Amino acid sequence: MAAMAGRFTALIGALLLAACAPGPPGAGVELKEGSYRPPLGSSGLGVAYGVLKSDRDEVVVALSSSAAERVELHATREENGFSRMVRLERLDLPAGEAVRLEPQGLHLMVIRPADLAPGAPLPVTLTLQSGVTLTVEFAQSADPVPQRN
């Protein structure tokens, strides 16, 4: 009887440890407020905004979409009184911190996106430094990206 109680206690301890162990890398990355603005006219450039948050330190090292030729991470920089976009190769996601993708800041450029049905989301696959990939969806906005003259 004592041996059986000891095995039961060991089993409960093992289950508790497993429940407290962290999940696989990337499992705690989420997108909130995701919004995709399709191109207006023939510009071929859409843009996606939102808030990414991870429950552990992660790094996004690649982006892609089944609904676009390419997806790139860009940042808007001020230089000599002018704003310009700079392509970034990675996006750090510090544990517990919200990383905002927004106009005039970090954002995703969606290059030559497919014509999505009205209201259909844009899927974007994030590849993390840990090797994990996950797909998030950006809700399609009714406001397209204006063309520059």
Phi, psi and chi 1 to 4 in degrees:
 res  aa     phi    psi   chi1   chi2   chi3   chi4
   1 MET       -  -42.3 -173.9   76.0  149.1      -
   2 ALA   -65.1  -36.8      -      -      -      -
   3 ALA   -65.5  -38.7      -      -      -      -
   4 MET   -67.1  -39.6 -170.4  168.5  177.5      -
   5 ALA   -65.1  -38.2      -      -      -      -
   6 GLY   -64.9  -41.0      -      -      -      -
   7 ARG   -66.0  -39.7  -79.7 -170.3 -138.8  131.8
   8 PHE   -63.3  -43.2 -179.6   73.7      -      -
   9 THR   -63.8  -41.4  -58.5      -      -      -
  10 ALA   -64.6  -39.6      -      -      -      -
  11 LEU   -64.4  -44.8  175.3   62.7      -      -
  12 ILE   -61.5  -42.6  -65.4  -63.4      -      -
  13 GLY   -61.7  -43.3      -      -      -      -
  14 ALA   -64.4  -41.1      -      -      -      -
  15 LEU   -64.2  -40.1  -71.0  172.8      -      -
  16 LEU   -64.8  -41.7  -73.7  171.9      -      -
  17 LEU   -63.1  -42.6  -79.2  174.2      -      -
  18 ALA   -63.8  -37.7      -      -      -      -
  19 ALA   -67.4  -29.2      -      -      -      -
  20 CYS   -87.5  -13.3  -66.4      -      -      -
  21 ALA   -68.8  144.6      -      -      -      -
  22 PRO   -65.4  152.0   21.9  -28.7      -      -
  23 GLY   -74.7 -177.4      -      -      -      -
  24 PRO   -64.5  151.5   21.8  -30.0      -      -
  25 PRO   -55.6  143.3  -20.5   29.2      -      -
  26 GLY    88.0  -17.8      -      -      -      -
  27 ALA   -64.8  -25.3      -      -      -      -
  28 GLY   -98.9   16.5      -      -      -      -
  29 VAL   -93.3  130.2  175.3      -      -      -
  30 GLU  -138.7  155.4   63.9  179.7  -14.9      -
  31 LEU  -111.3  132.1  170.6   69.3      -      -
  32 LYS  -123.5  151.2  -67.3 -175.7  178.5  179.6
  33 GLU    57.3   30.3  -56.5  168.3   29.6      -
  34 GLY   -66.8  128.2      -      -      -      -
  35 SER  -139.1  130.5  176.6      -      -      -
  36 TYR  -116.0  128.1  162.9   63.8      -      -
  37 ARG  -107.8  112.3  -66.8  177.4   67.7 -177.3
  38 PRO   -70.0  164.0   22.9  -28.5      -      -
  39 PRO   -67.4  152.2    3.1   -0.7      -      -
  40 LEU  -102.5  129.2  179.0   63.7      -      -
  41 GLY    69.3 -140.2      -      -      -      -
  42 SER  -103.4   18.7   61.3      -      -      -
  43 SER   -63.7  -31.5   71.4      -      -      -
  44 GLY    73.7   10.0      -      -      -      -
  45 LEU  -122.4  117.8  -63.8  174.0      -      -
  46 GLY  -106.4  173.8      -      -      -      -
  47 VAL  -142.8  146.7   65.7      -      -      -
  48 ALA  -128.7  138.3      -      -      -      -
  49 TYR  -127.4  165.5  -54.8  118.5      -      -
  50 GLY   160.4 -167.3      -      -      -      -
  51 VAL  -127.9  120.6  179.2      -      -      -
  52 LEU  -101.6  139.5  -72.9  168.2      -      -
  53 LYS  -143.5  140.3 -167.0  170.0 -175.8 -179.3
  54 SER  -126.9  145.2  177.4      -      -      -
  55 ASP   -86.0   -0.9   62.1    3.3      -      -
  56 ARG  -146.5  161.6   68.2 -171.7   72.0 -167.6
  57 ASP   -60.2  126.3  -71.4  -18.5      -      -
  58 GLU  -139.9  163.3  -73.9  -75.1    4.6      -
  59 VAL  -136.6  125.7  178.9      -      -      -
  60 VAL   -83.7  122.0  177.7      -      -      -
  61 VAL  -111.6  -11.2  -65.6      -      -      -
  62 ALA  -157.2  151.4      -      -      -      -
  63 LEU  -132.4  145.7  -61.1  157.7      -      -
  64 SER  -156.4  168.6   62.6      -      -      -
  65 SER  -150.9  138.3  175.9      -      -      -
  66 SER   -70.8  -10.3   59.0      -      -      -
  67 ALA  -112.3   19.1      -      -      -      -
  68 ALA  -154.9  155.1      -      -      -      -
  69 GLU   -64.3  -42.4 -177.4  178.3  -60.5      -
  70 ARG  -153.6  155.8 -102.7 -178.3    2.8 -101.7
  71 VAL  -130.7  128.8  179.3      -      -      -
  72 GLU  -126.0  148.6  -62.4  177.4   -6.5      -
  73 LEU   -90.5  127.1  174.5   64.8      -      -
  74 HIS  -127.1  156.2  -74.8 -151.5      -      -
  75 ALA  -129.6  145.5      -      -      -      -
  76 THR   -93.7  128.2  -56.7      -      -      -
  77 ARG  -120.8  143.6  -56.4  -87.7 -164.4 -118.7
  78 GLU   -96.1  124.4  -71.8  -76.2  -30.7      -
  79 GLU  -139.7  122.3  -67.7 -179.2    7.0      -
  80 ASN    52.9   39.2  -59.3  -40.0      -      -
  81 GLY    80.7    4.6      -      -      -      -
  82 PHE  -119.3  144.5  -65.8   97.1      -      -
  83 SER   -92.3  138.0  -67.7      -      -      -
  84 ARG  -146.2  152.8   69.6 -179.5 -164.6   94.6
  85 MET   -90.6  141.6  -76.7 -168.3  -68.5      -
  86 VAL  -125.8  131.0  177.4      -      -      -
  87 ARG   -77.3  135.2 -176.7  175.0  177.4 -167.1
  88 LEU  -110.8  147.2  -56.6  176.4      -      -
  89 GLU   -92.0  -14.6  -61.3  -61.2  -38.5      -
  90 ARG  -152.9  158.7   59.5 -176.2  -84.7  149.1
  91 LEU  -132.5  113.1  176.6   63.1      -      -
  92 ASP   -76.6  134.1  -67.2  -35.3      -      -
  93 LEU  -118.5   88.2  -60.2  175.1      -      -
  94 PRO   -65.2  142.9  -17.7   29.6      -      -
  95 ALA   -53.2  127.0      -      -      -      -
  96 GLY    77.3   -3.5      -      -      -      -
  97 GLU  -101.2  138.5  -68.8 -176.6   27.9      -
  98 ALA   -80.0  129.2      -      -      -      -
  99 VAL  -110.1  114.2  176.0      -      -      -
 100 ARG   -89.5  130.8  -67.0 -167.8  142.7  -49.1
 101 LEU  -105.2  113.9  -57.0  173.6      -      -
 102 GLU  -151.1  162.8   57.8 -167.4   -4.6      -
 103 PRO   -57.8  143.4  -23.5   33.1      -      -
 104 GLN    64.3   18.5  -57.9  -57.4  -48.7      -
 105 GLY  -142.8 -144.9      -      -      -      -
 106 LEU   -67.4  141.0  -67.0  170.8      -      -
 107 HIS  -163.1  164.4   55.7  -82.0      -      -
 108 LEU  -102.6  126.6  -58.7 -175.7      -      -
 109 MET   -92.4  127.2  -67.8  -58.3  -57.6      -
 110 VAL  -107.3  109.3 -176.6      -      -      -
 111 ILE   -98.6  124.9  -60.8  159.7      -      -
 112 ARG    50.2   60.2  -68.1 -176.3 -162.1   64.0
 113 PRO   -71.7  154.3   27.1  -33.8      -      -
 114 ALA   -70.2  157.3      -      -      -      -
 115 ASP   -75.8  110.4  -70.6  -31.4      -      -
 116 LEU   -86.5  150.5  -61.6  174.9      -      -
 117 ALA   -61.1  147.1      -      -      -      -
 118 PRO   -52.7  129.1  -25.9   35.0      -      -
 119 GLY    84.6   -9.1      -      -      -      -
 120 ALA   -72.8  138.9      -      -      -      -
 121 PRO   -76.8  158.7   28.4  -33.1      -      -
 122 LEU   -96.8  117.2  174.3   77.9      -      -
 123 PRO   -81.3  133.9   29.3  -31.8      -      -
 124 VAL  -129.0  127.6  173.9      -      -      -
 125 THR   -96.5  125.9  -59.5      -      -      -
 126 LEU   -99.4  128.8  -48.2  175.4      -      -
 127 THR  -105.1  123.6  -58.9      -      -      -
 128 LEU   -96.4  156.4  -54.4  176.0      -      -
 129 GLN   -57.2  -28.7 -165.4  168.3   41.9      -
 130 SER   -72.1   -7.9   60.9      -      -      -
 131 GLY    97.1   -9.4      -      -      -      -
 132 VAL   -76.5  141.3  170.2      -      -      -
 133 THR  -118.9  142.8   60.2      -      -      -
 134 LEU  -145.0  149.1   67.3  139.6      -      -
 135 THR  -108.7  130.6  -60.1      -      -      -
 136 VAL  -116.4  159.3  -64.4      -      -      -
 137 GLU  -120.3  132.8  -68.8 -173.3  -20.0      -
 138 PHE  -102.2  124.0  -69.9   82.1      -      -
 139 ALA   -66.3  138.0      -      -      -      -
 140 GLN   -76.8  128.7 -170.2  175.7  162.5      -
 141 SER   -87.0  149.8  169.8      -      -      -
 142 ALA   -76.6  -14.2      -      -      -      -
 143 ASP   -94.7  107.4  -61.4  -36.1      -      -
 144 PRO   -73.0  166.3   22.3  -26.5      -      -
 145 VAL   -74.1  125.7  175.8      -      -      -
 146 PRO   -67.5  149.1   12.3  -15.2      -      -
 147 GLN   -81.8  150.0  -72.3 -171.6   19.9      -
 148 ARG   -91.0  144.6  -69.1 -174.6  174.5 -174.7
 149 ASN   -92.5      -  -65.8  -30.4      -      -
